């Protein structure tokens, strides 16, 4: 098997599974893009098996600590293990992320389940080359009505892959009606944001909505209205959902009608809305898309977060609540918390931390791979008279 010899002090010796070009001492056996390769240390000790792509900044991604191939038996075994783990979690296993890339030993493979339909993403070259093996294993294990390949993620560009969305098995299920947390939601698996719904936030909707009864609620970057609709259902006095996408606002209207709920959908840039709004709110929710996909733009992202935090705090009424989220793994929990703190200082507001949030348990976090923890959130209460 071809492979790589890894330099001393590389991150893989500290438990990480990624190898960058700068960490390679030499290659052997002429590995080709997409190959399964072996990893060795500088003393020729084996470090496991990895997938290889010299076009990517992450040249190798380890998926096993022993010699292993990506064959049919491997995918059946790893996918079944991932599915079994979800069945043990306090979540609905028929509406969840069934396989989560490195966190399930399947680097670059994502499988989301929407009842009898599956959405698959292949974000690495090796997984993309083996899509027939993967869909075959999924058909054998779950017998879904359809399998949608949702490969429009910008992450594929780093692997030299083109975007491609199509139905690999069955027929398109769109639009798909789903029920979760007492809400009926319409999902479009082929074209909607993420893979249809924000599965990582499903449990958080109700946690934030528990603060909503009798409150005036502003849901910024609302997408399909998950937070806003949950707040309306919980008894909010009013709910305003703001999103720049006309499609998202149309989805908010449809979902409100499905649930017989009253919300005010507003098609607008959330930054502009927060700047120009003259209303006051008791609960403001900020759940924007990722402001950065690289460390190079982290500074700009933090300025963007501070701007929306500062503007939101100025609209928050007496002892109101601010629930805010970041879905970029480049923004650490501490960095995000400090950003809110700095905004509060500039706005001359005193905040009390009420609750912290993370991604749903079906998106497991590996402590040795910090990139697997991407979603973080906080809920603050504005202290009056301070």
N, C-alpha and C positions, 0 to 999 in steps of 0.2 A: 504493500500500500504506500503511495506517495505521501509526503508529509512535510512538516516544518519543524525546525529546531528553534526553540524560544529562548530569548535572551534572559539572563538572570534579572531578578527584581521586577519582572513583568507582572501585570495585574492578575494573570492566571494563577500565579503562585499565592495569591491572596484570596482565592475563591471565585474570582470572576471567570466568566466563560468566553470572553471576547479577546481576540488577538488583533492588534493593530500592526500596520506595516513596520512601524518603528520598533516593534518588539520582536521582530523575526531576525534570527541570527543567520539562518540559511534555509533553503528548501532542498528537497531531494525527491527523486522519482518523477519529476516533471508533472506536478499536479495541474489539472485543468479546471477552468471555471465550473463550479457546480459539483465538483468531485467531493467524495468523502475522503478525508485525509487523516493521517495519524499525527499527533503532536508529541514532541519529545523535548526534554529539558537539555541543558548544555552538557549533562553527563550521560546522555542517551537513555534516560529513564522515561518510559512512556507516561504521557499525561492524559491520554484518551483520544477519542475520535471527534472530528469536527467537520463542518461544511466549509468549503473554500470558494472565495471569489476575490481575485486580485483587483477587480475593478472597484470594489467597495473600500471605503476607509476602514471598515472592520473586515479584515482579510479572512479571518477564520472565526467560527462560532462553535465552541465545543457543545456536543449534545450527549456525550457519554464519557465516563472516566475509564472505560475499557474499550477494547476493539469491537466495533459495531458497524453495521451497514444500514443504509436506509432502504430496507426492502419491505415487502408486504407484511411479513411477520412483525417487523419493528413498528410499523404504523398501527397495526391492530393492537399490539401490546401497549404502546404509549397512549393511544387514544382511549382505549378502554380504561386505563389507569386514571386518565384525566376525567373521564365521565364518572367513574366511581367516586372520585374525590368530591365532585359537585353534588352527588346524591347524598353525601354526608353533611353538606352545609345547610344552614337554616335559610335556604332560598328555594325558589321554584326552579327545579332542574330542567324544566321544559321551556324556560325563558331566561337564558343566561349565556355567559361565555363558557363554552365547553372546553376549549383549549386555548391557552394564553402563552404562546411563543416560548421564550426561555423558561418561564415559570413552570411549564409542563414538559421541559426537555424537548421542545419542538421549535427551535429557533426560526422565527419568521413565519410561523403558521398560526393563524387565528381561525377558530371555529365558533360561530355564534349560533344558538338555537332559538328559533321562534316557533314554538310548538312543533308542528310536523315539517318544518322547513329549516334548512341550514344555510348559513352564509359563511363562505370560506374566503380568507385572504391569504395569499402567499407573498410575503414581503422580502424573501430572500431567493436568490437564483436557484439554489439547490431544491428548495421546496417547490418552486414554480416548475422546475423540470420534472418533478415527480407528482404532479397534480393528479394524474390518472391513478397512481397507487393510493393517493390520499382519498380521492372520491370513492374509489372501490372499497377501501376500508370503512368509510363512513356509511356506505350503502349496506355493507355486511353487518355493521354493528347497530345501526339505528333505523334502517329502511325508511328514510325520509321521503316525503312526497316530492320535494324538490331540493336541489343544491344550487345555490347562486354563487358564482365567482365574483366577488366584489373587489376588484383590483385597480382602484383608482387612487390609492394612497400615494402621496408624494414621496413616501419612504422608498417606493420601488425604484425611483430614479437613481438613488444612490447605489443600487445593485445593477444598474444598467437595464432595467426592465421597463417596458412600455405599459401604460394603463390599459386595462381590459376588463369590462363588465359583461358577463353573459350567464345564461342558465346552463349549467353543466349536466343537470338531470331534471327530468320532469318539465313542468311549465312554470312560467313566471307567476308567483303568488300575489303580485301587487294589484291593487292595494290590499294589504293584509290587516284585518281587524284583530286586535289583541286586547286582553284584559289583564291589568296588573294593579294591585293595591286599590281595587275598587274603581279604577278608571278604565274607560274604554279608549284605546288609542289606535290611530291609523298609522301603519308603517309601510314604507316603500323600500323594499330590500335592495332593489337594483339601483336606485338613484337617490335615496334619502341620505341625510347626514349620518356619519359613522356607518353602521351596517343596517340601519333601519330605526333603531332607538338607542338612546344613551343607556345601555345596560348597566354601566358602572355607577349610575346615579339613581337607579330605581328605588333603592331603599332610602335614599336621602330625601326624596320628595316628601314622604310622610313625616320625616323627622323635622324638616324645616316647616312643613305645613302645620305642625302641632302648635306653632307660635302664631298662626294666622287668624284664629277666630276673632271676629270683630275688628280686624286690622285693615288698613289701607295698604295694599301690597303692590310693589313694583317688581316685575320679573324682567330683567334686562338680559339680552342675548337669549331670548326665550326658546328659540328653535320651535319645536312642536307644542310648547307650552306645558311641559311636564310639571315644573314647579308651580306655575301660576294656576293650573287646573287643580292640582292637589290642594293649594291654598283655598281656592274657591269652594271646593268640595268640603273643606274643613270648616267653612263658615266665615271666610273673610268678608269684610264689609264691601270691598271693591278690589278688583285685580286688573292691573294694566300689564300687558305683555308686549315687549318691545323687541323687534328683530329687524335687521336690515334686509333680510331676504323676503321677497314677495311670496315665494313658495312656502317658507316657514310660517308666515302670517296667515296664509290660506289654510295651512294645516292646523294652526291654533283655532281658527274659526270652525273647521270641520270637527275637531276634537271637542270643542266646547259644545257644539250641537249634539254630538254623540252622547255626551254626558249630561245634557240639559243644564249647563252651567253658564253663568253670565261672566264674561271677561271683556276687557277692552283691548283688542289687538291694534298695535301701532306699528306700521312699517316705517322704520327710521334707524339711522345710525345711532347706536346707544350712547356714544360719546357726545354727539350733538344733543340728543334728547336730555341727557343728564345736565348738560351745560345750560340749556334753554328752558328747562322745565320750571314752572313756578308753583307747582303743587308740593305738598308735604306728604310723606308716607310714614307708616309705622313699621313696615317690614320691606327691606330692599334686598333683592337677590341678584347677585352678579355671577353669572356662569358663562364667561366668554370662551370662544375657541382658543386654542393655544396661540399665545402672542409670540412665541419663538420656537423654532425647530433646531436651533444651533446655539452654541455658546457665543458665537460672534454677534448675535443680535440680542443677547441677554439684557444689555443695558437699555436698549430701546423698549424691550418688553417690560422691564421694571418701571420705566417712566410711564408706559401705558397703564399698567396696573395702578400706579400711584394716582394717575389722573382720574380714573374711574372711581377709585376709593375716595379721593378728595371731594369729587362732585357728588357722590352718593351721600357722604356724610353731611353735606350742606342741605340735602333734601330730607334728612331723617328727622322726624319729629321727636318730641319729648319722650324719653326712655324707649325709643324705637330699636329695632334689630337690623343688623346688617349681616347677611349670609353671603360669603364670597368664596370663589373657587378658582384654582389654577389647574390646568390639565397638562402642563409642560413638565417633563422630568428634569429639565434644566433649571427649573425654579424650585429650589428646596423648600421644605416646610418652614425652616427658620428664616430663609430669605423672604418668603411670602409674608410671614407674620411680621417681620420687621418693616415690610413695605406698608402694611396697614397701620402699624404703629406710627411711622413717619407721617403718613397722611393725616392721622388723627392729631398729631402735634401741630401740623400746619393748619388744620381746620379748627384748632382750639377746642377739640372735643375730647372727652374722657370715655374710653371704652372699657367694658368688662367682657372678658372671654367667657362665653356661655358653653360652647360645644365645639369639638373638632371633628372633622369628617375625613374619610379616606375612600378609596375605590372599594367597590363591593367585593365580597369575599371570593367571588368567582373570577376575580382578577388578582390572583395571589402574588405576594411580594416576596422576592428572595433577598435577604439581607446582604448577601455578597454581590448582588447585581442591583445597585441603586436605581438603575434605569427602569426596573420593573415597577417602581413606585412613582407614579406620575400624577395622580389626582390627589389634591389636598384641599381642604377647605376649613373655614372657621366661621363661627357665628358669634357676633359681638352685640352687646346691649349698650346703648348710649346712656351714660349716667347723667341724670338731670342735675342742674345746679352746681356743676363742677367747672 
